[in-house]
Amino acid sequence: MCNLYSNFATQASMTKAFAANRDRSGNVPPLSGIFPDQMAPVVRVQDSERELIQMRWGFPPPPKVGTQPVTNVRNVSSPFWRAWLKPQYRCLVPLTSFSEYKDTKPRKTPIWFALSKERPLAAFAGIWRPWTGVRGTKADPIEGEHLLYSFLTCEPNSVVEPIHPKAMPVILTSPEEYETWLTAPAEEALKLQRPLPDDMLEIVAEGQRSDQPEAA
């Protein structure tokens, strides 16, 4: 599963790319390595307008499944996820690259994937929900109301499969796909839960737990 990604796009470029009418995200720095339970920008629809806002990565787990945040969603037929697949709880999660871990010794190697070496902006097909409780690290627990997000995964394409044969994130790349994911009925929107075509994805870096755009 994808538990590490980057987004070093500017707020202006995100609001433009995803046609957001409002920016409520505050100050978003370049994020070269986003891990579970961290805050990151997402785009959702509120009051019939798209807005850029920061949320925390990872849903609360289902009962009796453990305590770790659930960052990826594969089984969308599960009753646990069904309520959050309604249009009002879908979101776009901006990314410039994502990482899967190659099973090497003595430790696994992060492999970074992007649409191209230039790392153009795209979006994971995400869902979000409000939640009340304690999140954050043991050193800095944050209690209260949280906005949480996760995103869908699917079968890997042939670029990701040699590194991570179980799954890859669902990636959206066009205004038409963004609109469908945010507004269409679930039956139509979930048709987007499919691998990105092989020729639209490549390995751009490896070995580091963060990613940076290549110098021009």
C-alpha positions in Angstrom: 0.0 0.0 0.0 1.0 3.6 -0.5 2.1 5.1 2.8 4.4 7.8 1.5 3.9 10.5 -1.2 5.0 14.0 -2.0 3.3 17.3 -3.0 5.5 20.3 -3.6 3.0 22.1 -5.8 2.1 25.7 -4.8 -1.3 26.6 -3.5 -1.9 28.7 -6.5 -1.1 25.8 -8.9 -3.4 23.5 -6.9 -6.4 25.8 -6.8 -5.9 26.3 -10.6 -5.4 22.7 -11.5 -8.4 21.5 -9.4 -10.6 24.6 -10.1 -10.9 25.4 -6.4 -12.9 28.5 -5.6 -11.7 28.9 -2.1 -8.4 28.3 -0.3 -8.8 27.5 3.4 -5.5 25.6 3.7 -3.5 28.3 5.4 0.2 28.1 4.7 1.2 24.9 2.8 4.9 24.5 2.4 6.4 22.1 -0.2 5.9 18.6 1.2 8.7 16.3 0.0 7.6 13.4 2.2 4.0 13.0 3.5 3.5 10.1 6.0 0.4 8.7 7.7 -1.2 11.0 10.3 0.4 14.1 8.8 -1.5 17.1 7.6 -1.7 17.7 3.8 -3.9 19.6 1.4 -7.0 18.0 -0.2 -9.8 19.5 -2.4 -13.4 18.9 -1.5 -16.8 20.3 -2.4 -18.5 22.4 0.3 -21.6 24.6 -0.3 -21.4 23.7 -4.0 -17.9 25.1 -4.3 -14.5 23.4 -4.4 -12.2 24.3 -1.7 -8.5 23.6 -0.8 -8.2 22.6 2.8 -5.7 20.7 5.0 -6.7 17.3 6.5 -5.0 14.5 8.4 -4.0 11.4 6.5 -5.7 8.2 7.7 -9.2 7.1 8.7 -9.8 5.5 12.1 -9.6 1.7 11.7 -12.6 -0.6 11.7 -13.5 -2.2 15.1 -11.1 -5.0 16.2 -8.6 -4.2 13.4 -6.0 -2.4 15.4 -5.1 1.2 16.1 -3.1 2.4 13.1 -4.8 4.9 10.7 -6.2 3.4 7.5 -4.5 5.3 4.7 -5.7 3.2 1.7 -9.1 1.9 0.6 -9.3 -1.2 -1.6 -12.6 -3.0 -0.8 -15.2 -0.4 -1.6 -18.0 -2.9 -1.1 -17.3 -3.1 2.6 -20.0 -1.6 4.8 -17.3 0.3 6.7 -16.5 2.4 3.6 -19.9 2.6 1.9 -21.1 5.8 3.7 -17.9 7.7 2.8 -18.3 7.0 -0.9 -21.1 9.4 -1.3 -20.2 12.5 -3.4 -20.2 14.8 -0.4 -17.4 12.8 1.2 -15.2 12.3 -1.9 -12.1 14.5 -2.3 -9.0 15.0 -4.5 -5.6 14.5 -2.8 -3.0 16.4 -4.7 0.4 14.7 -5.4 3.5 15.1 -7.4 5.0 11.6 -6.7 4.3 8.6 -4.6 6.5 5.8 -3.1 6.3 2.1 -2.8 8.9 0.0 -1.0 11.0 -2.5 -2.8 11.7 -5.6 -0.7 15.4 -5.3 -0.4 17.8 -6.3 2.4 18.8 -5.2 5.1 16.0 -2.7 4.7 13.3 -1.9 2.1 14.1 0.7 -0.5 11.7 3.5 -1.3 10.9 3.7 -5.0 9.3 6.9 -6.3 6.8 7.1 -9.1 5.4 10.1 -11.0 3.7 11.0 -14.2 7.1 12.1 -15.6 10.4 13.3 -14.3 9.0 16.8 -14.2 6.5 15.5 -11.6 3.4 17.2 -12.8 0.5 17.6 -10.4 -2.2 14.9 -10.3 -4.6 13.7 -7.6 -5.4 10.5 -5.7 -9.1 9.6 -5.6 -9.8 10.3 -2.0 -12.5 10.2 0.6 -12.8 12.3 3.8 -14.7 12.3 7.0 -15.0 14.3 10.3 -13.9 12.5 13.5 -13.5 13.3 17.1 -10.6 11.8 19.2 -6.9 11.9 19.6 -4.5 11.9 16.6 -0.9 13.0 16.1 2.2 11.5 17.6 2.8 10.3 21.1 5.0 13.3 21.7 2.4 15.7 20.3 -1.1 14.3 20.7 -4.0 16.4 19.4 -7.4 15.9 20.9 -10.6 17.2 19.4 -12.3 17.5 16.0 -10.3 16.2 13.0 -10.9 16.1 9.3 -9.4 12.8 8.0 -8.7 11.5 4.5 -7.7 8.3 2.8 -7.6 7.3 -0.9 -8.5 4.4 -3.1 -6.1 1.7 -4.4 -6.5 -0.8 -7.2 -4.5 -3.5 -9.1 -1.0 -2.3 -9.9 0.0 -1.6 -13.5 3.1 -3.1 -15.0 5.3 -0.2 -13.8 4.4 -0.6 -10.1 3.8 -4.4 -10.1 7.5 -5.4 -10.0 8.0 -3.2 -6.9 4.6 -3.7 -5.2 2.5 -6.5 -6.7 -0.5 -6.0 -4.4 -1.8 -2.6 -5.2 -1.2 1.0 -6.4 -3.1 4.2 -5.7 -5.9 5.3 -7.9 -4.6 8.4 -9.7 -6.7 11.0 -11.6 -5.1 13.2 -14.2 -7.8 15.2 -16.0 -10.5 17.8 -15.2 -13.1 15.3 -16.4 -11.9 12.7 -14.0 -11.8 15.2 -11.2 -15.4 16.3 -11.9 -16.6 12.7 -12.1 -14.9 11.7 -8.8 -16.2 14.7 -6.9 -19.8 14.7 -8.2 -21.0 11.6 -10.0 -23.1 8.8 -8.4 -20.9 6.1 -6.7 -21.5 3.5 -9.4 -20.1 5.9 -12.1 -17.3 7.4 -9.9 -16.0 3.9 -8.9 -15.3 3.1 -12.5 -12.2 5.3 -11.9 -10.8 2.6 -9.5 -8.4 1.2 -12.1 -4.6 1.3 -12.7 -3.1 4.3 -14.5 -2.0 3.3 -18.0 1.6 2.1 -18.1 2.8 4.8 -20.4 1.5 7.5 -18.0 3.8 6.5 -15.0 7.5 6.1 -14.5 10.1 5.6 -11.8 11.7 8.9 -11.0 13.9 8.3 -7.9 14.8 5.7 -5.4 16.5 5.2 -2.0 15.2 8.3 -0.1 12.3 8.8 2.2 11.5 12.1 0.5 11.3 13.3 -3.1 12.3 16.5 -4.7 11.8 17.8 -8.3 14.9 17.6 -10.4 16.8 20.8 -11.1 16.1 22.4 -14.4 
